[in-house]
Amino acid sequence: MISVRAAQAHDSDRLLEWRNDPATVAASLNATTVDERDHTRWLSEVLADPARVLYIGEQGATDPVPVGMCRFDLDRERTSAEVSINLAPAQRGRRLSRPLLEAAIAQLSIDQPNVLALSATIRSDNTPSRMLFSSAGFLLKEEDKGVERYVRALG
């Protein structure tokens, strides 16, 4: 079972490692690595911004193992959010992305009950993410220049 918790500043090194993993970079809309200074600044901004929610997914009760992260960027009215997910490289291939995504959505529904819709923007060639979001009830809404946008209603 996967549980999620709010990310904290001490997660910075782990998040940077996950972000700069070659498979993550290859699948990202922004297919470049991030340096430590820029990442530290980004994480500080995310943690301070009430319109951004960043969760760390963990598996195990007694000695939880971090398995990935899920971020939600809320719109101005805080009724919808763009979701981004990344599994820890060591956890890939273990069918954890869907449980992580569902745990994060469940927690978001508690923390931000006014969010009624989610969206995900995915590169068309990122088959694992397309399959994940489709299996989690997200519907393809539009496709343009190699990028697809999926949506899911909540509630």
N, C-alpha and C positions, 0 to 999 in steps of 0.2 A: 504494500500500500504506500502511496505517495502522499506526503503532507507538504504544505507550503508555509513559509514564514516570510515576513517582510525582510528584504535585503538590508544589510547594514554595511557601514564603511569597511569593516573587517573582511567583507566578501570581495573586496576590490581585486586582489591578485587572482583569485579563482575566476572571477568574471572575465578579467582580461585574458587569462589563459584560454578560456572557452571561446572568447570572441576571436582570438587570433589563431585558433586551430585552422589548419588549411582547408578542411572540409567545410567549416563554418564560413570562412572567407569566400570560398568558391560558390556557396549557396546564397550569400547575402546580396541584397540590393546594392549595397556599398561594398564592392569586392576588393577592399584594401585592408591591410592590417592597421591597427591602432597603436600609437605609442603610449607609454605608461602615463606621461604627463596629461595628454589629452583624455585618456581613459579616466584618470583620477578626477579631473575637472568634470567630465561628463557624469560620473557616478555621483559626485557631490551635488550637481544640479538636479539629477533625477531624484535623489533622496530628499532634497529640500522642496521639490515641486509637488504640491498637493494634487495636481492633475496628472501625475505619473505614478504608477504603482508597479513596483518591482518585487517579485517573489522569487525565493530560492526553493526549489523542490528538493525534498529529502526523503530517503527511504530508510526505514528501520526506527524502532522506538527507543532502544537503549543507547545506541551509538549511531545516530543518524548519518547516513552517507549522502552528500550532496549529489543530485543527479542532473540538475539543470536549472534553468531560469525561465521565467515567463514575465513579460513586461506588458503593461497596458498604458497607452497614452490616451487620456480622456479628452473629449472635445470640450469646447468652451462651456456648453450647457451641462456637461457631465452626464449626458444621457446615452452616449455611445463611446466606444473605445477601439483603438487599433491595437491588435495583439501581436506580440513577437515572442518566439520561443526558441530556445537553444538547449540541446542536451549536452551534458559533459561528454567529451570525446570517449572516455572510458566506459560510458553507460550506453553508448549507441548499440543498436542491434539487439537490445533486450526488451523491446516493446514497451518502453517507458514514456514515450512522448505523449501518447493519448492520456494515460493516467495523470501525467504532469499537467497537461492542458486542462483536463477536467477538474483537477484539484484547484488549479489557479482560478478557473472560471467560478467555481463554487465559492472560493474565498472572496473573490472580487464581488460577487453578488451579496455577500455579507458586509464587506467593507464599503462598497459603493452601490447601495440598493437602487439608486436612480438610473444606473446603466441598463438600458433596454436592448442594446444592439452592439454586436462586435463585428469588426472587420479584420481581415488579414490580407496583406499585399505580398504576393509571392512571385518569384521568377517562374516563368512557364516551364523552364527546364529543371526545376526543383521538384522532382517527382515525389520524394518522401514527404515534403511539406504539403504538396497538393493532396496527397492521399490522406495525410493526417487530418487536415482541416475538413476535407470532404467526409471522412469517417466520423468526425465530431459534429456533424450537422451544419457545417458551413456550406453555403451554396455559391457557386460561381456567379458573380454578378456582371463582371466585365473583363475584357482582355484587350490590352493595347501594348504594342511594341515589346512583346516578350514578357509582360508583367500581367498577372491575373489578380483580381480583387474578389475575395470571398466574403460573405456576410452571414451572420447568424443572429436571430432574434433571441432575446432572453426573456424569461418570465412566463 
